[in-house]
Amino acid sequence: MTVMEHLRELRTRIIISALAFILISVIAFFFYDPIQTFLRTPLCDVPRDRLGPQGCELVFTKPTGGFQFRLKLTALVGLAVTSPIWIYQIYAFIVPALTSKEKRYSIPFLASSILLFLVGTTFAYLTLPVGLRFLIELGGEGLVPLVDAESYLSFVGFLLLAFGLTFELPLLLVFLGLVGAVSVEQLRQHRKTAFVSTFVLAAVVTPSQDPYTMSIMAIPLYLLYELTIIILRTVMRRRGVAQS
């Protein structure tokens, strides 16, 4: 393919991704009520006596606040729902340049990355009610929360993204193992360092940086580190058998 043909293909794939994003965002705009109810569910799961007089309803402080929140929420939904589409478009654009060996590994890596991201975001969403209660209770008896809609959306969105991305780290370690940058033995020897590093990473990426949220992220991440050692050992054994 010539340079112009590559550019035309890139333009086509960008247009497909953009149209999918716009379509899903428009649909989400009209299904706003159930979506924002789903978003507020972790906050509503916090005991009522720990919340302010408005309960788990979100507030905004300017006339355009509600509309801006609706636009941001539907755009985030559009981006999240269409992520498999634009990830595939990126993959389809670069796959012709891959070797047959790279193509053989690319599909499992792509599928695993999507799965790990979904596991991370789901885990964050399910543990969010306990984390929110912990943060609210830190204020003591004399304080009640008045949760701003945009602040809540930013907090939840960043937390889900942080969990999703950090759950990708095992995949990165497997990749480094396959290219020879690290070995199973090295991963075993650095278990203590990895344990401490997971808590340091959790402290950096979690928006609240409280001990509970850090532990909720760090402990599963370290367990994934141990799982990575098992997976990489299995893959390397199979590779050794295949080469022999």
N, C-alpha and C positions, 0 to 999 in steps of 0.2 A: 504493500500500500504506500502511496505517496504521502507527503506531508499534508497536502490539502485534503486527501481522503481521510486521514487520521483526524484532522480538525473537524471535518463534516460529521464524522462518526461521534466525536466528542460532543459537538453541538447537539446532535440528535439525542444522545444519552442525557445531557443536561436538561433538554426540553422535556423529555419523558419524566425525569425526576421532579422537575418544577411543576409540571401539570398534575402529577400524582399528589404532590404536596398541597397545591392549591385546592384540588378536588376534596381531599380528606379534611383540610382545614375548613372549607365551606360547610361540609357535612357536620363537622364537629361544632361549628358555630350554631347550627340549628338544634343540636343535641347537647347544648351547653348545660342545661339543668342537671341531667343525670351525671354528666362528666364532673361538674364541680361538686356534686354530692359525693361522688366516689373519691374526689380529692380530699374532701373534708372528713371522710370516714375515720381516719386515724385520730383526728382531733376530737371527733364526737365520741370516740371510744374512751376518752379520758373521763373519769368520774365527774359528774356535773358540779359537785361541790368544790372541785379544783379549778373550775372555769369562772369567768366573770358573769355578770347578769345577762349578757347576750348569748351565753352558752357556747356552742361550737360554730356560731355564725361568724363569718368574716366581715370586717368593716373596711370602709375606704374613707379617706379624709378630704376628697375633692370631688366636685360634680362629675368629672370625667373618669373618676377612678374605677367605677364599675365597668364602663365600656372598655377601658384600657386593659383591665384584668381579663375580660372576656376575650379580647383579641389575643393577648399573650397566651392564655390557656389554650385556645383553639389552635394557635400556631404551634405550640409545643406538642399538642396531640398530633397535629399533622406531621410534624417532624419525626415523632416517635413511631407512628403507625407506618409511615412510608420508608422508614430506615432500611428494611429489607430490600426495598426497590432500589434505592440509590446505592446501597452497598453492592447489590448485584450488578448495577450499571457500571460501577467502578471496576468490579471483578471482570465483567465481560469486556471492558475496554483494554485491560492490561493482560488478560489471559493469552492472547495470541503471541505475546512476547516471551511467554514462559516456556521452559523446556518440558519434555514429557515427564521427567522426574518431578519437576516443580508443580506441574499440573496435578500429578497424583497426590501430592500433599496439600495442594491449595484448597480443594473442596472440603476435606476433613477439618482443616484449620478454619475455614470460613464458617462452616456449620458450628464448630466448637466455640468460636468467638461470639456468635449470636446467642448460642445457648447459655454460655457463661454470663454474658451481659444480662440476659433475661433473668437468670437465677439470682444475680446480684441485686437487680432492681426489685424483684419480687421479695427477696429476703429483707431488703430495706423497708419496703412498704409494710410488710407484716409485723416488723418489730418497731415501727414508728410510734404506735400508740404508747408503748411502755417508755420509749425515749422521750416523747412529748410530756408525759406525766412527770417523769424524773426532772426535766428541765423546768416545768412549771412549779413543782414543789420546792425547787431550790430558792424560789423567791420568798418562801416563808408564809406565815398565816396572814400577814398584813397587806399582801399584794395579790391582786387578781389580774390575769392577762386580758388585754384587749388586742386581739390578734388582727393585724392588718393583712388584707387580702394579698397584696403584692409581696409583702415580706414572707408570708406563709408559702406562697407559690415559689418564691426564690429559694427558701429553705428546703422545701420538699423536693423541688426539681434538682437542686445542687446535690442533695443527699442521695437521691436515686442515681444520678449520673456518677457520683463519686463511687458508690458501691458497685455499679455496673462496670466501670472502668477498672477498679482495683481487682475485681474478680477475673479480669483478663490476664493478670500477672502470671498465673500458672502456664497459660498458653505461651507467653513470652519466654518462660524458662524452658519449656519443651523445645521451642524453636532454637534457642541458644544451645541446647543440648544436641540437637540434630546437626547443627552446623559446626559443632565441636568447640564452641566458646566456653561451655561448662560441661562437667561430667557428673554422673550420679554420685561418685565418691566425694566430689567437692560440695555438692548439695548436702550430703550427709554430714560432712565435717563442719558445715556452717549453720547447723540447726539453731544453735543459741543466738547467733547473729541474726538469723532470719526471724526468730521469735521477737527479739527486741525491735528489729526493723519494721515488722508489721505494726507494732504499736506506734512507732515514730511516724510511719506513713499515715496511719489512721488519725493521729493528732494533727497532721498537716492538712489532710483533705476533708475531714468532717467539719461542717460549718459551725457546730456548737462547741466542739473540742471538750466536751464533758467526758468524764471517765466511762459512763455507761455506753454512750455512742461509740467511743473509741474501742471499747471491749467488744461490742457487737460487731464491729468491722474487723478488728484485728484477729480475734479467735478463729472465725471461719476462714480468714485469709491464711492463717498459719496451717490450718487443717488442709487447705488446698495445696499448700507448699508440700506437705507430706504426701498428698495424693499425686502431686507432680513427680516426686521421686519414684513412686511406684510405676506411674505411667511411662516415664522416661526409661526406667530400667527395662520394662517390658518391650518398649519399642526398640531399644538398642540391642536387646537379645535377639529379637526377630530379625533385625538388620544383619546381625552377625551370622545367624543361621542362613539367611538368604545369600550373603556374600560367600559363605563357605560352600 
